[in-house]
Amino acid sequence: MDRPDPSELQKVVDFAAREAGEYLNTLADRPVRNPRADEVAATFGGPLRDEGVGAVQALEELVAGFDAAVHSAGPKFFHFVDGGVTPAALGADWLASTTDQNPGAWVSTPLAARLEQVSIEWLKDLFGLPASMGGVLTTGATMANFVALACARRWCAERAGIDVDEVGLAGAPPITVLGGGYTHPSDIKALGMLGLGRARLQKIARDIVGRVDLEAMEAALRDLGGAPAIVIGSAGEVNAGDFDPLNHMADLAERYGAWFHVDGAFGLFAALSPRTQHLVAGVDRADSVIADGHKWLNVPYENGFAFVRDQALLPAVFGGAGAAYLPDVDEPQPNWGYRGPEMSRRARSFPVWATLRAYGRDGHRAIVEHDLDLAQRLAGTVDAAPDLERLADVPLNVVCFRYRPAGSDDGPELDDLNRRIGEAAIVDGRVFFGSTVYGGRVAFRPAIVNWRSREQDVDLVAQVVGELGARFSTES
């Protein structure tokens, strides 16, 4: 076959629309993972052929492999805090691929660039952040944390008279990073990528769960004697959905002249409901805040947002690489390639704008509150079951619990049993959730962020744990 044929385009669109419609119509009834997933995935491969098979046949082969996909967009996926995709976001994301826009420069796509501008403003309003903050869309929370902490790095170095983005880290003072035990690996990864060093993070916790020790954190800040520091607060801890005391951490950062960063990958969405707004009290005082769009906003992968109080830091950090053919950094319209890591970037503003426009503040509040209700339902089911034990409060959307048959001791054997249940649940595939270690104990932590999830879906979590637990207990 020669190069692509334009006549294939309509055939591809028709095929993809038909197959996508059938997939979505059956998604809620599918098991989340097919037991043959690895076997089916292994059927793909072999050497690259000289002659291709054509677009439609390639897509037919891809669809034939859907049994190797984990159906994470469906209502029974509760692992990794993955959201689904609202209808408006799905349609807009398809159109983003169709138009293939690159909003790195305004001139290349005024539409996508303007929609990113509008989306950032709407998101700040949705989360209750100051209107004066700058922002940028990213691939997800990891790169959003990278953006925010890159701005923090520049801010800290500027206090010592160093333009770290121009001359590098060699002449800059070391920066100490302080967080509680909830600090997420994506923050640590960003510290490594930025050259600040993963070991510069001091996790200051007062218990095995990871709750921050404010007195010890204040002592650490005091001991620094004004040296550059970043304080990281966690809005929504991944094992139980707990929150750092953001207002108190903001007080410490302000008192000792530190940068205050809030990682709110999914927990920032607590701001949408009057029932949970208190959990994010103080987030508006942060120097930087991040969240994921592909979690509770229910837009497709990959999507995240970073917000920075001093918006001039974004082009200062990311706008230094110019060329004669590129636009100027200081043009009045935003060139988003100068406000984040990527010069070339997907029009991820399409799905963000579309879902906010389609459902508004009330619609997205309803998604959050629906999932809050489901989390409380699951917590109640766990509490009522004689062989299940909840290990933490449920302030938001994560239910941390384990299987514990009557009379069992709290020790390695119980941990091994729950670990086996977690592994078997993944293979079982009827519903999808993961295991973790919380307070030194192996447990499960289903996280509910999908707009499609239903009562029967969360009930299935407890049912599967009970069934597998009883089977393995009998075998032993």
N, C-alpha and C positions, 0 to 999 in steps of 0.2 A: 504494500500500500504506500502511496505517495504521501505528501504532506496533508494536513487536515483539510477536509472538504467543507465549505460553508453549508452545503446541503445537509450535513449531519446535524446542524444546530437544532433545527426544529424537531428532528427525531429524538435527539437527546433530551430536549426540554419535555417533550410529551412522555417519553419513557420515565424520566426522573419524577415528573409530577404524578404519574400513575403509580409507580412503585412507592413513592413517599406517602401518597394518600393511603394505600393499602397498609403500609407499615404503621402509620400513625393511628389508623382505625383499629388496629389489633394490638397496639402497644400495651394497653392497660391489662390485657388478658394474657400476655406472653409471660413465661418465666423470665426473670431478669437475666439469668445466665443459663445457656444450654450446657448440659453435661459434656457435650462433644465439642465445646468451644475451642479447646486447644488442638484437637484433632482436625477440625475444619480449618483453623488458621494455618495449620501445617501444609494444607493443600496448595497454598499460594507459594510461588517461588520458581526456581529453575533459572536457566540462563536467559538473558535478554535476547529476544528473537530479532533477526534482521527485518522481517516484515511484520507489521502490526496486524491486529485483528479487526481494527475499526472501533469507533467510539461506542456504538450500541452494544456490540459483543463484549467489549471490555466492561461496560456497566452491567451487563447481564451476569458476567462472572463475579463482579463485585457484589451484586445483590444476592447471588447464590451463596455467598459467604457470610450472610448476615447472622447465621447461627454462631459465628465466632465473635460477634459483637456482644458486648454487655449493654443491655438496653437501659442505659443510665438516664435517658430522658423520660422514662416512664415513672409511674406513681409508686413503684415498690423499691426504688433505689434509694437507700438511706446511708450510703457510705461516702466518706470524703467530703461531706457537705456539698454535694453536687445538686444544682437546681435543674429544672426542666427548661422548656422553651415555650414562651407564650406564643399564641398564633401570630400576633402582630410582629413579634421579634423574629419568628421563623421566616415569615414572608419578606421582611426587610433584609434579613441576612441573605436570602436567595438573591434579592435585587442587588445587594452589595457585591456578590460574586458576579452577577450578570453584567453590571456596569463597570466592575473592576476599577474602582476609583483608588487613587493614592493621595490622601489628604496631607501628605508630608509638606506640600506647598499649596497655599490657597489658590494660586493661579491654575493649578492642575485640576482642581475640583472645588469651585466655590460652594457647591451643594454639600459635599461631605464635610468640608472644613467648617461651614456655617452650622451644620447640624451638630458637630462636636462642640462648638461654642455654646449652642443652645442647650445641649445635653448637660454640659458641665454646670451651667447656671441652674437648670432644673434639678440636678442631683444635689447641689448645695442646698437648695430650698427644701428638697425632700428630706434631707438629713439634718436640717437645722444648723448648717454651717454658715459662717459669716459670708455675706455676698462679696466681700472684698478679696476672698481667697482666690488664688489661681488654681488651675487644674488641668489635667490631661488624661485621656483614655489610654489604657495600657493593655497588654495581653492578659493580665491577671494580677493577683495579689503579690506575687513574687516581684514582678517588674514594677508594680506600684510602690512596693516597699523600697525597691532599688531607687526609684525616682525621688521619693521622699527623703531617704537617707543620703542620697547624693547631694540634695539641697542642704541637709543638715551638715554634711561634711564641709561644704563650701562656707556655710555660715560660721561654723566653728573655726575654720582656718582664717577667715577674714578677720576675726577678732585678734588674731596674732599677726595680722598684716600680710597674710600669704594668699595669693590667688592659686589655690590648689589645682584648679582645673587647667591652669596655664603652665605652671611650673612643676606640678606633681607633688607627691607626698613627702619627698625627701626633706624639704625644708619646713614641713608643717609639724606642729606639736602632736603627740599622740592624743587620740580622742577616746575617752572612757565612755562605755555604753552600759547603762544600768537598766535592768528590767526585773520583773518578777519571774516566778517559775513558769508562768504561762507564755513567755515569749516564744513565738512560733519559729520553726526552722526556716521559714522564708525570710524572716528578718536576719537570722544568722547567715543565711546564704548570701543575702545582699551585702552584709558587712564584709564577707570574704571577697565578693566580686569588686567591691569598691576599694579594696586595699586597706580598709581600716583594720581588718583582722577579726576572724571569728572569736579569737581568744580575748578580744577587748571587751566582750560582753561579760558582765557580772550578773548572774541570776541571783537575786536576793529574795529568798522565800522564807516564810516562817513555819512551813509545815511540809510534809511529804507530798501533799496535793499540789503545792506550788503557789499558794496565796502570797502576795507580796508582803514583805516586812518593811513597813514605811519608816519605822524608827531606824532600822539598819541602813535603809536607802538614804535617809537624811544624813546619817553619820558618814556614809561613803561620800556624799556630795560635799559635806563640810570638809572632809579630809583632803579633797581635791584642791581646796584653796583657790577656787576660781578657774582652775584648768578646764579646758574644753570638755563638755560632757553632753551626752544624749540620753534622755530618759524615754524608755519605750513602755507604753501602756497597752494592755491587751483588752479589746472589747469583744468578748466572745471567745472563751477558751474552748479548744476543740473536743476535750473529753467529756465535759459536763455543761458547757455553755456559760461558764462563770465569767465575771468581769472584774478587772482591776478597778480600784477606787480612783477613777480618772480625775475627779476634782482635787483629791488630796495629792495626787501625783503632779497635777498642774501647779498646785501651790508650791511643791518642792522645786520643780523646774524653774518657776518664776523667782523663787527666793534665792536660788543659787546660780541663776544665769545659765541654765541648761536648755537645750532644745527639747521640746516635748513632742514625741511622735506617738500616734495612736494607730495600732493595727486593728482595724475593724472589718476584717475580710467578710465575715457574715454578720457579726454582732452589731455593726453600725446600723443595720436595718431595724434594730430595736427602737430606733428613733421614730419609726413610722406609726407606732401604736401607743396610745395613752397608757396601755397596760404595762408597757416595758420601757417607756422613755426615760424613766429614772435610772435605768442601767447605764445609759450613756451620758449622764449629767457630767458636764465638764469637757465634753469632746470639742465644744466650740472654742475652747481656750487653747487647743493644741496648735503647734507650729506646723504640723503636717498630719494628715489623716488619709487612710486608704481603705478601700473596700473592693470586693469582687462583684462584677456584674453577672458572671455565670453561676453565682450562688443564688441569693434570694431575689435578685432582680429578674431571674429566669430569662436571660438572654443567652445565645449560643456561645460556646467556647470559640475564641479566647477573648475575655473581656474583663477589664478592671478599671479602677479610677484612682488617681492620686490627687490630693488637694494640698496646697502649700499656702501658708498665711502670707508670706512675702512672695507674690507672684513673679517679681523681677528675678528671683533666683532660678526659675525654670529656664529662660533663655540664656542666663549667665552660665549655667551648667551645661546645657545641651545645644547651645547655639554657636559654639566656637569654631566649627569646621565649615568654612565657606568655600565657594568656588565661583568663577566668573559666570557660570551658567545657572547658578542657583539664586533664589531671591535673597534679599537682604534680611538680616535678623530683625532689624528694627522697623520693618514695614508695619503699617497700622493694622492690617488684617493678620490674624494669627497663622503662621506657618508651623503646623504642629510637629514637623520634623525637627524643629528647634526647641521644642518644649518637652521632649521625651527621648528615649534612647534610639528609636528607629527613625531613620530618614525616610525610608519607604515603609508604608504602613497600610493596613487594611482599613476600609471605611467602617470601622466598628461602631461609628456613631449612628449608622442606619438602624440597627436593631434597638439600641438604647433609646434613641429619639422615638422610634415607632411604638415601643411598648409604653413609654411614658405618655405619649400622645394618645394612644388607644385607650388606656385604662386609667390614666390620671393618678392623682394622689390617693383617692378613695379606693381604686381598684388594687393598687399595690399594698395599701394598708390591709385590705381584705385578704390578700394572699398571705401576708405575714400573720394576721390574726387567725386565719384558718389553720395554718401550720402550728401556731401556738396551741390551739385547741386540740389538735391531734397529738401534740407532745404530752399534754396533760392527760389525754385519754390513755396513751400508752403507759404513762407513769401510774395511773390508777389501776390499769390491768396488772402491771408488775406488782404493785402493792397488795393486790387482792389474791395473787397466786401464791400458794404455800411453798412452791419450789423456786421462786424468783426473789431476788433481793436487789432493791434499788440502793445505789451507793452514794448518791448525791441529790441535792435539790435540783429542780428543773426550772431555772429562771427564764429560759428562753425556749429553745427548740431541740435540745440534745437530751436524751434520756440515757443515763449511765446506770447499767444494772448487770447482774450476773445470774447464772443458774446456781442455786444452792439448795440441794435436797435436804429435807428434814434430817437433823442429826449429824450433818456433815461438819467436819472441822475446818476451820479457816487456815489453810496451809497449802503446801505445794501440790497435793493431790487435787484439791479443788481448783487451783489454778490450771493444772494440766487438763482437767475435765472441761473447763471453760475454753481453754485454747483449742481443744479438739472440736468443741461445738462450733467455735468461730470458723475453723477451717472447713468443717463439714457444711456449714450454712452457705458458704461461698459456692461449693460444688453442688449443693442441693438446688440452688438457683431460684427457688420460688420467690424469695425476697432477698434483698442484698444489704448487708450491714457488716461492719468490721469489728474486730476485737481491738482492745487496747490494754494498757496497764494504768490503772487509776488508784492512787494511794497505795501502790505496791501490790495491787490485786488485779488479776486478769478479768476483764469485763467487756461488755459490748456498749457501743455508743452510737446508736442510730440517730442521725441528724435529719430533720424534716424541713426541707426548703422548697419542695416541688409544688407548683400550683395545682397539679393533677392528683396529688395523693389523697386517699380516701380513708375512712375509718377502717374498712376491711383490710386495707394495706398495712396499717400500723398494728392491727390486731394480729396479722400474720407473723409479725416479728416475734411477739411473745409465744405464739403457737409453735413456731419452728424451733425456738430455743427450748421450749418445754418438751417437744417430741424428741429432739436430738439428745437432750440431757437425759431423758428417761431411758432412751436406747443405750447410751454409753454407760449409764449407771448400772443397768442390768448386765451389760457385757462384762463389767469389771467385778 
